[in-house]
């Protein structure tokens, strides 16, 4: 198994053995459809000695890039052995991922308030990527608006005029993919098993596609999520 950097590259073969940290077994199952390795204790011990010690302990982080010819999973400690059948693996779901700035402001909870708030943006021709508005149940008489898709100086000026502020503590991702039952669960399972905590999520289906708007507490979490989901969609 030739290595490159801190990753482990595997040639495209019928059966593949990968080493997965126990906490990431769910990721392995979701991403490449793996099952437990069927081997006797002696064989498993041999693989542990030659593979886990040589690869995992020398390279504590294995690249998370996954494609048809090179499979690697994020590994922090020696863990569970699993087998993947490449020719029978579930077809990947490609994702289109883009980072979006999140703008927000409070509004009064009354009829017409949201329309008045959005009017300056509409007049400036701003094409929004997403819009979320809701009541603040713990603050009677008030609501909150979140939106994204402001990419020009004219749009930013219109947003400021409408009393929106760019959030400094929310990093947004727009994730678009083919609509398939259970795929939203697949996405959040991948992120959860990687230790990423979501600040917020919104999802909607349009025809044969669906869109997720994901909110993160930091740019580092958003970047990590982007890498994981792009790898999962290959």
C-alpha positions as CSV (number, residue, x, y, z in Angstrom):
1,X,0.0,0.0,0.0
2,X,2.0,3.0,-1.2
3,X,1.9,6.1,1.0
4,X,2.1,9.7,0.1
5,X,2.6,12.4,2.7
6,X,0.5,11.6,5.7
7,X,-2.1,9.8,3.6
8,X,-2.4,6.2,2.5
9,X,-3.3,5.6,-1.2
10,X,-4.8,2.3,-2.3
11,X,-5.0,1.0,-5.9
12,X,-8.4,0.2,-7.3
13,X,-9.0,-3.4,-6.3
14,X,-12.0,-5.6,-5.7
15,X,-11.7,-5.8,-1.9
16,X,-10.2,-3.1,0.2
17,X,-9.2,-3.1,3.9
18,X,-9.2,0.2,5.6
19,X,-8.5,1.1,9.3
20,X,-11.0,3.3,10.9
21,X,-11.1,4.9,14.3
22,X,-14.0,3.6,16.4
23,X,-15.7,6.9,16.5
24,X,-15.7,7.1,12.6
25,X,-17.2,3.7,11.9
26,X,-20.5,5.6,11.1
27,X,-18.7,7.8,8.5
28,X,-17.2,4.7,6.8
29,X,-20.6,3.0,6.6
30,X,-22.2,6.1,5.2
31,X,-19.5,7.1,2.7
32,X,-18.3,3.9,1.2
33,X,-20.8,1.3,2.5
34,X,-18.4,-0.9,4.5
35,X,-19.0,-3.9,6.7
36,X,-17.0,-5.7,9.4
37,X,-14.0,-7.6,8.2
38,X,-14.5,-11.3,8.3
39,X,-11.2,-12.8,9.4
40,X,-10.0,-15.2,12.0
41,X,-8.3,-13.8,15.1
42,X,-4.8,-14.7,13.9
43,X,-5.3,-12.9,10.6
44,X,-6.8,-9.9,12.2
45,X,-3.9,-9.7,14.6
46,X,-1.4,-9.9,11.7
47,X,-3.1,-7.0,9.9
48,X,-3.2,-5.0,13.2
49,X,0.5,-5.5,13.6
50,X,1.6,-4.7,10.1
51,X,-1.0,-2.1,9.1
52,X,-2.1,-0.3,12.2
53,X,1.3,0.1,13.8
54,X,3.1,1.0,10.5
55,X,0.5,3.4,9.2
56,X,-1.7,4.8,11.9
57,X,0.9,5.3,14.6
58,X,3.4,6.8,12.3
59,X,0.9,8.9,10.5
60,X,-1.7,10.0,13.2
61,X,-3.9,11.7,10.6
62,X,-4.8,9.9,7.3
63,X,-6.1,12.1,4.5
64,X,-9.9,12.3,4.2
65,X,-9.9,12.3,0.4
66,X,-12.0,9.4,-1.0
67,X,-12.4,8.5,-4.6
68,X,-12.6,5.4,-6.8
69,X,-8.8,4.7,-6.8
70,X,-7.6,6.1,-3.5
71,X,-9.5,5.6,-0.3
72,X,-8.4,7.1,3.0
73,X,-10.4,8.0,6.1
74,X,-9.6,10.4,9.0
75,X,-7.9,8.3,11.6
76,X,-6.6,9.4,15.0
77,X,-6.0,6.1,16.8
78,X,-5.9,2.4,15.9
79,X,-9.4,1.1,15.7
80,X,-11.9,-1.1,13.8
81,X,-11.0,-3.1,10.7
82,X,-13.6,-2.9,7.9
83,X,-13.9,-4.2,4.4
84,X,-15.2,-2.2,1.4
85,X,-16.2,-3.8,-1.9
86,X,-15.4,-1.1,-4.5
87,X,-17.4,-2.5,-7.3
88,X,-20.5,-2.7,-5.2
89,X,-20.2,0.6,-3.3
90,X,-23.2,2.9,-3.3
91,X,-22.9,5.6,-6.0
92,X,-21.6,8.8,-4.6
93,X,-23.8,11.9,-4.3
94,X,-22.0,14.9,-5.8
95,X,-22.3,18.2,-3.9
96,X,-21.9,21.7,-5.0
97,X,-20.6,23.7,-2.0
98,X,-20.1,27.4,-1.7
99,X,-19.3,29.6,1.3
100,X,-21.9,32.4,1.9
101,X,-21.6,35.4,4.3
102,X,-24.5,35.5,6.7
103,X,-26.1,38.9,7.4
104,X,-28.6,39.4,10.2
105,X,-30.8,41.9,11.9
106,X,-33.7,42.1,14.4
107,X,-37.2,43.1,13.2
108,X,-40.5,43.9,14.8
109,X,-43.0,41.1,14.9
110,X,-45.8,42.7,13.0
111,X,-47.4,42.4,9.6
112,X,-45.3,44.0,6.9
113,X,-42.1,44.3,8.9
114,X,-40.2,41.7,6.9
115,X,-41.3,43.2,3.5
116,X,-40.2,46.7,4.6
117,X,-36.9,45.3,5.8
118,X,-36.2,43.5,2.4
119,X,-37.3,46.4,0.2
120,X,-33.9,48.2,0.0
121,X,-32.2,44.9,-1.0
122,X,-34.9,44.3,-3.7
123,X,-34.5,47.9,-5.0
124,X,-30.7,47.3,-5.3
125,X,-31.2,44.1,-7.3
126,X,-29.6,41.8,-4.7
127,X,-30.1,38.2,-5.6
128,X,-30.3,36.4,-2.3
129,X,-28.9,32.8,-1.8
130,X,-31.1,32.2,1.2
131,X,-33.5,33.9,3.5
132,X,-34.6,32.7,7.0
133,X,-36.9,34.7,9.2
134,X,-38.5,33.7,12.5
135,X,-40.0,35.0,15.7
136,X,-37.9,35.3,18.8
137,X,-40.1,33.3,21.2
138,X,-38.1,34.5,24.2
139,X,-38.4,38.2,23.2
140,X,-42.0,39.0,22.6
141,X,-42.7,41.4,19.8
142,X,-39.4,40.8,18.0
143,X,-38.1,38.6,15.2
144,X,-34.8,37.9,13.5
145,X,-33.8,37.7,9.9
146,X,-30.8,35.8,8.4
147,X,-29.8,36.1,4.8
148,X,-27.0,35.4,2.4
149,X,-25.9,36.1,-1.2
150,X,-24.6,39.7,-0.8
151,X,-21.5,39.6,-3.0
152,X,-21.1,43.2,-4.3
153,X,-20.4,46.6,-2.8
154,X,-23.8,47.8,-4.0
155,X,-25.4,44.9,-2.2
156,X,-23.4,45.5,1.0
157,X,-24.4,49.2,1.0
158,X,-28.1,48.3,0.5
159,X,-27.8,45.7,3.4
160,X,-26.2,48.3,5.7
161,X,-28.9,50.8,4.8
162,X,-31.5,48.2,5.8
163,X,-29.7,47.9,9.1
164,X,-28.3,44.4,8.4
165,X,-24.9,43.5,9.8
166,X,-22.5,40.8,8.6
167,X,-22.4,38.1,11.3
168,X,-18.9,37.6,12.7
169,X,-19.7,34.5,14.6
170,X,-21.6,32.5,12.0
171,X,-20.0,31.0,8.9
172,X,-22.4,29.7,6.3
173,X,-22.2,27.0,3.6
174,X,-24.6,26.4,0.8
175,X,-24.7,22.7,-0.1
176,X,-26.6,21.5,-3.2
177,X,-27.0,17.9,-4.2
178,X,-29.4,15.4,-5.9
179,X,-32.5,14.8,-3.8
180,X,-32.4,11.4,-2.2
181,X,-34.2,10.0,0.9
182,X,-31.9,10.0,3.9
183,X,-29.2,12.2,2.3
184,X,-29.6,15.1,4.8
185,X,-29.0,12.5,7.6
186,X,-25.9,11.3,5.7
187,X,-24.5,14.8,5.6
188,X,-25.1,15.6,9.3
189,X,-23.8,12.1,10.3
190,X,-20.6,12.7,8.4
191,X,-20.1,16.1,10.1
192,X,-21.2,14.8,13.5
193,X,-18.8,11.8,13.4
194,X,-16.0,14.2,12.5
195,X,-16.7,16.3,15.7
196,X,-18.3,19.3,13.9
197,X,-21.1,21.0,15.7
198,X,-23.7,22.8,13.6
199,X,-25.0,26.2,14.7
200,X,-28.0,25.9,12.4
201,X,-29.4,24.1,9.4
202,X,-32.1,24.8,6.8
203,X,-33.1,22.5,4.0
204,X,-35.4,22.6,1.0
205,X,-36.2,20.5,-2.1
206,X,-36.4,22.0,-5.5
207,X,-37.3,19.5,-8.2
208,X,-34.7,16.7,-8.2
209,X,-32.3,18.6,-6.1
210,X,-32.1,19.9,-2.6
211,X,-30.2,22.6,-0.8
212,X,-28.8,22.7,2.7
213,X,-27.8,26.0,4.4
214,X,-25.4,25.1,7.2
215,X,-24.2,27.4,9.9
216,X,-20.9,26.9,11.7
217,X,-19.2,28.6,14.7
218,X,-15.9,29.0,12.9
219,X,-14.2,29.2,9.5
220,X,-12.1,26.2,10.5
221,X,-15.3,24.0,11.0
222,X,-16.8,25.3,7.7
223,X,-13.5,24.4,5.8
224,X,-13.4,21.0,7.4
225,X,-17.0,20.3,6.5
226,X,-16.3,21.4,2.9
227,X,-13.4,18.9,2.6
228,X,-15.4,16.1,4.1
229,X,-18.5,16.6,1.9
230,X,-16.6,17.1,-1.3
231,X,-14.7,13.9,-0.6
232,X,-18.0,12.1,0.2
233,X,-19.5,13.3,-3.1
234,X,-16.7,11.9,-5.3
